[in-house]
Amino acid sequence: MYASKGGDCHEKNGKIPSGHALLPSWYRRALSVLRRAIDLSRLFWAFTESDFNTFVIPNSAFGVFGALSGPTLQEGTQSPLATVLLRLPLVVFFNWYNVLNFDLANQRSIESIEEDRINKPWRPIVTGKVTPDQTRRAMLFTIPASLLLNYVLGVWKQGVFILILTWMQNDLRGGDEVIRDVIISAAYGMFNSASLDIAIGTSSGTSINRSGILWTGIISGVILTTMQVQDLKDQMGDRTRGRKTVPLVLGDRVSRYSIAVFVAFWSVLCPLFWQVGLVGYVITATSGGIVDARVLSKLDSREEDAKTWRWWCFWTMVLYLLPIMYLAGI
């Protein structure tokens, strides 16, 4: 009899509820919100995954390495090593959520979807995880959120220019014109200067000095003249949408030799600017030499061009280490 009553207490319409249904309603709602948040985070990550190692990490490295160089790129009260390292997550987060806006805008157009079917078929819109209209609606929230976060981090000026350049690159289709590299190099300048601002903590009275401003400009020059290396691997998709990249406008061979010449040029000029020792020249020249060797030898392999693009990203990070090499007398 007691067992029967107990069964009545746990049954409803002849069904035994699951363990989840026995949980308090507020707890179930919290679990539901948590699941939605995790799913949204995974979706946002899918938009930015291909840019994390090749964009977010190098830009974050520029800011942190610059901050660790102490008086080399900044003036005012110098932050200790521990403080700079504690700001590292903020620098990475800044670069990620701003590149998220760029990727949302970049991947939602019809032309971009068709291009991604060829070049990057794993992206979320192509795989049907989200629609272009849902992506557009997401930007109605991510853009105001990034503006607020940029203001809190003290880099709202760079943040505004990043959004303008994102608009020019995507909605105005500047990314389909020859000026795409100009837009990208300007965007790198904004990302890099903001990363350095966050890393050194300009809100505490420290500021970027003249060398810091000039160094940021030099790196934008590096990006302007060698960034086309990323277009080598995407020529098939770019040709499909009629995009005017350097490899398609001037030809693959001309583009490769141009990249090789400018990588060699910057591999000498950047160490010369910092007046580093022989070791600094050797490290920079070695990493740049690998990029040049790959650019000139791997002429017909998209997979190898993708590897060359990653080597180029590594080479830029070596350049970002030069202020520390100068400070250390390397």
QUIMOCOR-V119352 format. One record per residue. N is the residue number from 0. RES is the residue in three letters. SS is DSSP state (helix for helix, strand for strand, loop for the rest). PSI is psi in radians with two decimals (none if undefined). D_LAST is the distance of its C-alpha to the last C-alpha in Angstrom with 1 decimal. Layout:
# QUIMOCOR-V119352
N	RES	SS	PSI	D_LAST
N	RES	SS	PSI	D_LAST
This chain:
# QUIMOCOR-V119352
0	MET	loop	-0.77	86.2
1	TYR	helix	-0.63	83.1
2	ALA	helix	-0.68	81.0
3	SER	helix	-0.72	82.6
4	LYS	helix	-0.68	81.8
5	GLY	helix	-0.68	78.3
6	GLY	helix	-0.66	78.0
7	ASP	helix	-0.61	79.5
8	CYS	helix	-0.50	76.9
9	HIS	helix	0.06	74.0
10	GLU	strand	2.61	75.6
11	LYS	strand	2.09	76.1
12	ASN	loop	0.59	78.2
13	GLY	loop	0.10	78.2
14	LYS	strand	2.45	74.4
15	ILE	strand	2.10	72.1
16	PRO	loop	2.64	69.1
17	SER	loop	2.92	65.6
18	GLY	loop	-0.59	63.4
19	HIS	helix	-0.66	61.4
20	ALA	helix	-0.36	64.6
21	LEU	helix	-0.18	65.4
22	LEU	loop	2.66	62.3
23	PRO	loop	2.61	62.7
24	SER	helix	-0.67	62.6
25	TRP	helix	-0.57	59.7
26	TYR	helix	-0.69	57.7
27	ARG	helix	-0.70	58.5
28	ARG	helix	-0.70	57.5
29	ALA	helix	-0.70	54.2
30	LEU	helix	-0.69	53.5
31	SER	helix	-0.77	54.4
32	VAL	helix	-0.73	52.0
33	LEU	helix	-0.75	49.2
34	ARG	helix	-0.75	50.0
35	ARG	helix	-0.71	50.0
36	ALA	helix	-0.72	46.7
37	ILE	helix	-0.77	45.1
38	ASP	helix	-0.71	46.7
39	LEU	helix	-0.71	45.4
40	SER	helix	-0.72	41.9
41	ARG	helix	-0.68	42.0
42	LEU	helix	-0.81	43.4
43	PHE	helix	-0.67	40.7
44	TRP	helix	-0.66	38.0
45	ALA	helix	-0.58	39.7
46	PHE	helix	-0.61	39.3
47	THR	helix	-0.07	35.6
48	GLU	helix	-0.78	34.6
49	SER	helix	-0.26	33.5
50	ASP	helix	-0.09	31.2
51	PHE	helix	-0.90	29.6
52	ASN	helix	-0.49	26.9
53	THR	helix	-0.14	26.4
54	PHE	helix	-0.97	26.7
55	VAL	helix	-0.85	26.9
56	ILE	helix	-0.84	23.8
57	PRO	helix	-0.75	21.4
58	ASN	helix	-0.67	22.8
59	SER	helix	-0.67	22.5
60	ALA	helix	-0.68	18.9
61	PHE	helix	-0.82	18.3
62	GLY	helix	-0.80	20.1
63	VAL	helix	-0.78	18.6
64	PHE	helix	-0.68	14.9
65	GLY	helix	-0.71	15.7
66	ALA	helix	-0.63	17.7
67	LEU	helix	-0.30	15.1
68	SER	loop	-0.04	12.8
69	GLY	helix	-2.22	15.6
70	PRO	helix	-0.11	16.5
71	THR	helix	-0.73	14.2
72	LEU	loop	0.09	17.0
73	GLN	strand	2.82	19.9
74	GLU	strand	2.74	22.2
75	GLY	loop	-2.81	24.7
76	THR	loop	2.14	24.7
77	GLN	loop	2.34	21.4
78	SER	loop	2.40	22.2
79	PRO	loop	2.86	21.1
80	LEU	helix	-0.80	19.3
81	ALA	helix	-0.67	22.7
82	THR	helix	-0.73	24.2
83	VAL	helix	-0.76	21.8
84	LEU	helix	-0.58	22.2
85	LEU	helix	-0.44	25.9
86	ARG	helix	-0.18	25.9
87	LEU	helix	-0.84	24.4
88	PRO	helix	-0.61	27.9
89	LEU	helix	-0.70	29.1
90	VAL	helix	-0.80	26.4
91	VAL	helix	-0.76	27.3
92	PHE	helix	-0.73	31.0
93	PHE	helix	-0.85	30.8
94	ASN	helix	-0.63	29.3
95	TRP	helix	-0.85	31.9
96	TYR	helix	-0.42	35.0
97	ASN	helix	-0.63	34.3
98	VAL	helix	-0.41	33.7
99	LEU	helix	-0.80	36.9
100	ASN	helix	-0.75	38.8
101	PHE	helix	-0.80	37.4
102	ASP	helix	-0.64	38.3
103	LEU	helix	-0.78	41.7
104	ALA	helix	-0.63	42.5
105	ASN	helix	-0.56	41.0
106	GLN	helix	-0.02	42.9
107	ARG	loop	-0.21	46.4
108	SER	loop	2.76	47.7
109	ILE	helix	-0.73	50.1
110	GLU	helix	-0.69	47.9
111	SER	helix	-0.65	44.9
112	ILE	helix	-0.78	47.0
113	GLU	helix	-0.66	48.2
114	GLU	helix	-0.74	44.7
115	ASP	helix	-0.46	43.5
116	ARG	helix	-0.48	46.4
117	ILE	helix	-0.86	44.8
118	ASN	helix	-0.68	41.0
119	LYS	loop	1.25	40.7
120	PRO	loop	-0.06	44.0
121	TRP	loop	-0.09	42.8
122	ARG	loop	2.68	42.4
123	PRO	loop	-0.63	44.9
124	ILE	loop	-0.73	47.3
125	VAL	loop	-0.67	47.7
126	THR	loop	-0.03	48.4
127	GLY	loop	0.23	51.0
128	LYS	loop	-0.44	49.3
129	VAL	loop	2.70	49.7
130	THR	loop	2.81	51.5
131	PRO	helix	-0.65	50.2
132	ASP	helix	-0.67	52.5
133	GLN	helix	-0.63	51.2
134	THR	helix	-0.76	47.6
135	ARG	helix	-0.77	48.8
136	ARG	helix	-0.63	50.4
137	ALA	helix	-0.63	47.3
138	MET	helix	-0.40	45.5
139	LEU	helix	-0.33	48.1
140	PHE	helix	-0.69	46.6
141	THR	helix	-0.59	42.9
142	ILE	helix	-0.88	42.4
143	PRO	helix	-0.64	44.0
144	ALA	helix	-0.72	42.1
145	SER	helix	-0.64	38.7
146	LEU	helix	-0.75	39.8
147	LEU	helix	-0.81	40.6
148	LEU	helix	-0.69	37.4
149	ASN	helix	-0.65	35.3
150	TYR	helix	-0.76	37.3
151	VAL	helix	-0.67	36.8
152	LEU	loop	-0.09	33.0
153	GLY	loop	0.37	33.1
154	VAL	loop	0.65	32.0
155	TRP	helix	-0.51	35.5
156	LYS	helix	-0.87	34.9
157	GLN	helix	-0.65	32.3
158	GLY	helix	-0.70	34.6
159	VAL	helix	-0.78	37.5
160	PHE	helix	-0.61	35.7
161	ILE	helix	-0.74	34.6
162	LEU	helix	-0.67	38.3
163	ILE	helix	-0.78	39.4
164	LEU	helix	-0.62	37.0
165	THR	helix	-0.75	38.2
166	TRP	helix	-0.77	41.7
167	MET	helix	-0.73	41.0
168	GLN	helix	-0.68	39.3
169	ASN	loop	-1.14	42.0
170	ASP	loop	-0.60	45.3
171	LEU	loop	0.01	45.2
172	ARG	loop	0.57	44.0
173	GLY	helix	-0.43	41.2
174	GLY	helix	-0.25	39.4
175	ASP	helix	-0.05	42.1
176	GLU	loop	2.95	41.4
177	VAL	loop	-0.46	38.9
178	ILE	loop	0.04	37.4
179	ARG	helix	-0.69	36.2
180	ASP	helix	-0.53	32.6
181	VAL	helix	-0.77	32.9
182	ILE	helix	-0.77	34.1
183	ILE	helix	-0.73	31.4
184	SER	helix	-0.65	28.6
185	ALA	helix	-0.69	30.2
186	ALA	helix	-0.71	30.5
187	TYR	helix	-0.70	26.9
188	GLY	helix	-0.72	26.2
189	MET	helix	-0.78	28.6
190	PHE	helix	-0.78	27.3
191	ASN	helix	-0.76	23.7
192	SER	helix	-0.66	24.6
193	ALA	helix	-0.69	26.9
194	SER	helix	-0.72	24.4
195	LEU	helix	-0.71	22.1
196	ASP	helix	-0.82	25.2
197	ILE	helix	-0.75	26.3
198	ALA	helix	-0.68	23.0
199	ILE	helix	-0.22	22.6
200	GLY	loop	1.10	26.4
201	THR	helix	-0.36	27.7
202	SER	helix	-0.28	31.1
203	SER	helix	0.20	30.0
204	GLY	loop	-0.14	29.5
205	THR	loop	2.60	25.9
206	SER	strand	2.81	25.3
207	ILE	strand	2.30	22.9
208	ASN	loop	-3.05	22.0
209	ARG	helix	-0.69	22.2
210	SER	helix	-0.64	18.6
211	GLY	helix	-0.74	19.4
212	ILE	helix	-0.77	22.5
213	LEU	helix	-0.69	21.1
214	TRP	helix	-0.70	18.3
215	THR	helix	-0.72	21.1
216	GLY	helix	-0.68	23.2
217	ILE	helix	-0.74	20.6
218	ILE	helix	-0.61	20.4
219	SER	helix	-0.61	24.2
220	GLY	helix	-0.68	24.2
221	VAL	helix	-0.82	22.2
222	ILE	helix	-0.78	24.8
223	LEU	helix	-0.70	27.7
224	THR	helix	-0.26	27.0
225	THR	helix	-0.12	25.9
226	MET	helix	-0.37	27.6
227	GLN	helix	-0.19	30.6
228	VAL	helix	-0.51	29.1
229	GLN	helix	-0.37	30.7
230	ASP	helix	-0.27	34.1
231	LEU	loop	-0.72	34.2
232	LYS	loop	-0.28	35.2
233	ASP	loop	0.30	37.8
234	GLN	helix	-0.63	39.7
235	MET	helix	-0.86	42.9
236	GLY	helix	-0.66	43.2
237	ASP	helix	-0.65	42.1
238	ARG	helix	-0.59	44.8
239	THR	helix	-0.68	47.3
240	ARG	loop	0.07	46.9
241	GLY	loop	0.45	46.6
242	ARG	loop	2.43	43.0
243	LYS	loop	1.38	41.6
244	THR	loop	2.86	38.0
245	VAL	helix	-0.79	36.2
246	PRO	helix	-0.56	36.9
247	LEU	helix	-0.54	40.6
248	VAL	helix	-0.83	41.1
249	LEU	loop	-0.27	39.3
250	GLY	loop	2.62	39.5
251	ASP	helix	-0.80	37.3
252	ARG	helix	-0.78	36.2
253	VAL	helix	-0.73	35.3
254	SER	helix	-0.75	33.3
255	ARG	helix	-0.77	31.3
256	TYR	helix	-0.60	30.5
257	SER	helix	-0.78	29.7
258	ILE	helix	-0.81	27.2
259	ALA	helix	-0.75	25.6
260	VAL	helix	-0.81	25.4
261	PHE	helix	-0.59	23.9
262	VAL	helix	-0.75	21.3
263	ALA	helix	-0.72	20.2
264	PHE	helix	-0.87	20.4
265	TRP	helix	-0.48	18.2
266	SER	helix	-0.35	15.6
267	VAL	helix	-0.76	15.2
268	LEU	helix	-0.72	16.2
269	CYS	helix	-0.83	14.0
270	PRO	helix	-0.61	10.6
271	LEU	helix	-0.69	12.6
272	PHE	helix	-0.69	13.8
273	TRP	helix	-0.13	10.6
274	GLN	loop	0.82	9.5
275	VAL	loop	3.00	6.0
276	GLY	loop	-3.02	5.1
277	LEU	helix	-0.69	7.3
278	VAL	helix	-0.71	5.9
279	GLY	helix	-0.73	5.9
280	TYR	helix	-0.73	9.2
281	VAL	helix	-0.78	10.5
282	ILE	helix	-0.80	10.2
283	THR	helix	-0.78	11.9
284	ALA	helix	-0.61	14.3
285	THR	helix	-0.86	15.3
286	SER	helix	-0.70	16.3
287	GLY	helix	-0.62	18.0
288	GLY	helix	-0.63	19.6
289	ILE	helix	-0.76	21.2
290	VAL	helix	-0.82	22.7
291	ASP	helix	-0.76	24.0
292	ALA	helix	-0.71	25.5
293	ARG	helix	-0.71	27.3
294	VAL	helix	-0.69	28.5
295	LEU	helix	-0.33	30.1
296	SER	helix	-0.55	31.5
297	LYS	loop	1.44	32.9
298	LEU	loop	-0.32	35.6
299	ASP	loop	0.47	38.4
300	SER	loop	1.98	37.1
301	ARG	helix	-0.65	36.8
302	GLU	helix	-0.73	35.3
303	GLU	helix	-0.62	32.5
304	ASP	helix	-0.61	31.9
305	ALA	helix	-0.67	31.5
306	LYS	helix	-0.68	28.8
307	THR	helix	-0.68	27.1
308	TRP	helix	-0.72	27.2
309	ARG	helix	-0.63	25.5
310	TRP	helix	-0.64	22.7
311	TRP	helix	-0.74	22.4
312	CYS	helix	-0.70	22.0
313	PHE	helix	-0.73	19.2
314	TRP	helix	-0.74	17.5
315	THR	helix	-0.64	18.0
316	MET	helix	-0.58	16.4
317	VAL	helix	-0.72	13.2
318	LEU	helix	-0.68	13.4
319	TYR	helix	-0.34	14.1
320	LEU	loop	-0.20	10.8
321	LEU	helix	-0.69	9.0
322	PRO	helix	-0.64	10.0
323	ILE	helix	-0.69	8.5
324	MET	helix	-0.71	5.0
325	TYR	helix	-0.80	6.1
326	LEU	helix	-0.63	7.8
327	ALA	helix	-0.09	5.5
328	GLY	loop	0.48	3.8
329	ILE	loop	none	0.0
